[in-house]
Each structure stands twice: as structure tokens, then as C-alpha cells.
Amino acid sequence: MTEKTLAEQLEKIDVTENLSACPIDFSKSKVANPRESTEQKVYKSNGVNSNFNQRQKFAEEQGPQFNLKFTDGTLPVTPQRYRLIWSKHCPWATRIAIAIDLLGLDQVISKGVVDPLRPAGVVGDWFFTLDPDNEDPVLHVKSLSENYLKADPNYKKRTTVPALVDIKTGKVVNNNYNTLINELTLAWRDYQAKDAPDLYPEALRSDIDALNKILYADVNAAVNEAGLARSQADYEKYYNRVFDRLDWLEQRLSQQRYLFGNQITDSDIRLYVTLSRFDLVFYQKYYVNKKKLVEYPNLWNYTKDLYSIPAFKNNTDFESMKQRFYQVDHTPQSDLVRIIPAGPDLTIWEAPNDRDRFTETNE
Ligand SMILES: N[C@@H](CCC(=O)N[C@@H](CS)C(=O)NCC(=O)O)C(=O)O
């Protein structure tokens, strides 16, 4: 039943449209970082000038640059060999952090966190300024660009998260936010927890693929397109798209606990990372403000339901989201230190949800 509906939905979407995961021109970005002086600073570490991308324009989507795979045997599935580098503000990177914990792979794949803020004037790189000595304790680097340059000494594009790094070589092996969950789901089964969910069950694969495309076009990337639109018409196009899709999702989630019945899949992780930033960031900062998440009973309870699971909660960091989205100015007009909103009230995330009504009736 879902397949037909999803296929119909998918047909309405222009898959050739060039949507941006992160369409920001960071070359003009100014950063008010309370941990740094506002003076322009060039970070040097292990001989690498980490401000290496400064003059490049990042307006266009660059796409993942490193795509080595476990599923085709190129990368060995070896415990303690890989480290996921992510930033807690970033919805694309957070997907992978959630998947690692949910699958119980945190025992075999470690995680390192970059600072959501950067020194003023530095663009196109991420830094380990949250760690002692400003250095990742496992990779022993100060900036993620060092790992990108190890993988490709001629790498000129920006350094993005998520990035899976081979600890042995220090090279980024995969920075594909779109396919990494599948890689971990399919190739790392031997190391997953006994009770780990199957995030990509065989019978649902074409449905999941279809829904993921819909989510990307109408939710994940659409909020960015609305927030960073250069024209009123463009903004309104994506604004409408987001809310039409949220209405549809609200309806879908009125009938089942998760996007595909009673089991959590890859699609739930993808929807969650946008919803968990919705009222805090997108509603306010990106003007996606027809309705708040909390005004959708099913979507809101669904989000709280996922948030009550440690793998989701432990990788949901509202503080980092606020820092990144409110302290970094993408359209800089002044050097003023930016105010971070005090709200919304985040204690409501701990409130009970009503989603086990589906489990009770359906099991
Ligand atoms: N657009 C990225 C996807 C992931 C992404 O957009 N990550 C953002 C953070 S949310 C990033 O690392 N941006 C680089 C920057 O801010 O310099 C890609 O093309 O691979």
C-alpha cells in the first residue's frame, strides 16, 4: 500500500532539481565565537595551513567527495579502525552519529566532535577546539582538513562533516551523508547489537529509497532552500513545499508509530534530524514559520518518542545548534556579537508522548 502512494508522491518531485544540502556562501561569513578573538586567524597544525579554502566560494552544493565503501569490499570492516568526525549542529552529520549508536556500533567505531564555531574569517574547515589542546585525541589533528588532505593532497574543496576517517592512515574514506547509514547497516551486521533495528529491511528497500528522496526534496534540503533563498518567490516555493509535506507526514504518522509501521528505519533518522531543529532553528531563523513542530500532534509526539531513545537523545545537542545557527552570520552586515535566543522552552522535550498506542494495538 505504501509503495503505490510513495511512488505517486515521488513522481511529483523534480529529481533533477539541484537542491543544496548546505548552500551557504561561507566566504563572506563572519563568526562571533566567544572562544576566539574576532580577529582573523590562520590555524596551522602539522605544517598544514588549515584556512586553505578561504577564497573559494562555497555557494554551490559540492556533493560528497570520498565514497569508499564497506559493502563492495573496498574498505575492510575492522573494529576500532574508523572514527566518525561530526558536528553536533549539523543535521547531515547527526544522522550518522545516531545510526552508529542505534546499531550499537559505538563499541567498534569511535566518534570525534568538531567545534560548531570557527575562528573569525576561517571558512571551509572544522576544528577540534572543544578537545584538550585543541586536538582530536585519536587522530591527533587540530583541523579536519588535515584528514582531507591526507586522503587527497590536492583537495581544494571545503571540509565537510560527516567524515569517516581511517584511524590507521588518517585519511577520510567516506563523507557521503546519504549512503553512510546503509554502509553501516549492511556491512557491519556482525558487530551490531543483538537488538539493533534493521534500518533498511529488504522488503521495504524501494519504499525507503522513495521516501528518503521525498524527505530530502521536501524537508531536509527544502528548509535550507527556504532559509537561504535569494528571492521572495523562491522562499515561498520552498516554504509551501515544507508545509505541504509536513501535513502529509502528520497524516501518515496518525496511523503508525514510525514512518514504516512499528520499526525504526533509516527514514526516521532522516526526518528526525530536521524535526529536532525545526522550532529551534528553521522556524525562527529560516522563516519556515507557518506552523511549529509542536503544533502537529503526531509529528511532535513522534519526535519526542524518538528523542526518548538514548541514540537520538545523546546526539541531539540544542546548544550546538543554537551556537552555529545564531552566532554565525551567513549574510553579514555587522561584526556585532550575535544574540542567541533564550527559548524556546526545551523542557517540553522530556514530556511523555502518546506513540505507544500503536505498539499496543498492532503487536
Ligand atoms: N553539503 C555537504 C553535506 C554535509 C554538509 O553540508 N555539512 C556541512 C555542515 S551542516 C559542512 O560541513 N559544511 C562545511 C562548512 O560549513 O564549511 C556535502 O556536500 O557533502
The ligand as a Tripos MOL2 file, in Angstrom:
@<TRIPOS>MOLECULE
LIG
   20    19     1     0     0
SMALL
NO_CHARGES

@<TRIPOS>ATOM
      1 N1         26.9240   19.6120    1.6520 N.3       1 LIG1
      2 C1         27.7450   18.5730    2.2020 C.3       1 LIG1
      3 C2         26.8750   17.7310    3.1020 C.3       1 LIG1
      4 C3         27.1390   17.8680    4.5310 C.3       1 LIG1
      5 C4         27.1440   19.3160    4.9590 C.2       1 LIG1
      6 O1         26.5340   20.1710    4.3200 O.2       1 LIG1
      7 N2         27.8550   19.5930    6.0540 N.am      1 LIG1
      8 C5         28.0350   20.9470    6.4790 C.3       1 LIG1
      9 C6         27.6820   21.1770    7.9170 C.3       1 LIG1
     10 S1         25.9390   21.0410    8.1950 S.3       1 LIG1
     11 C7         29.5100   21.2940    6.3350 C.2       1 LIG1
     12 O2         30.3710   20.5550    6.7560 O.2       1 LIG1
     13 N3         29.7510   22.4400    5.7340 N.am      1 LIG1
     14 C8         31.0590   22.9270    5.5270 C.3       1 LIG1
     15 C9         31.2740   24.2400    6.1230 C.2       1 LIG1
     16 O3         30.4140   24.7010    6.8960 O.co2     1 LIG1
     17 O4         32.3190   24.8000    5.8550 O.co2     1 LIG1
     18 C10        28.3560   17.8210    1.0940 C.2       1 LIG1
     19 O5         28.2880   18.3340    0.0130 O.co2     1 LIG1
     20 O6         28.9200   16.7450    1.3060 O.co2     1 LIG1
@<TRIPOS>BOND
     1     1     2 1
     2     2     3 1
     3     2    18 1
     4     3     4 1
     5     4     5 1
     6     5     6 2
     7     5     7 1
     8     7     8 1
     9     8     9 1
    10     8    11 1
    11     9    10 1
    12    11    12 2
    13    11    13 1
    14    13    14 1
    15    14    15 1
    16    15    16 2
    17    15    17 1
    18    18    19 2
    19    18    20 1
@<TRIPOS>SUBSTRUCTURE
     1 LIG1         1 GROUP 0 **** ****
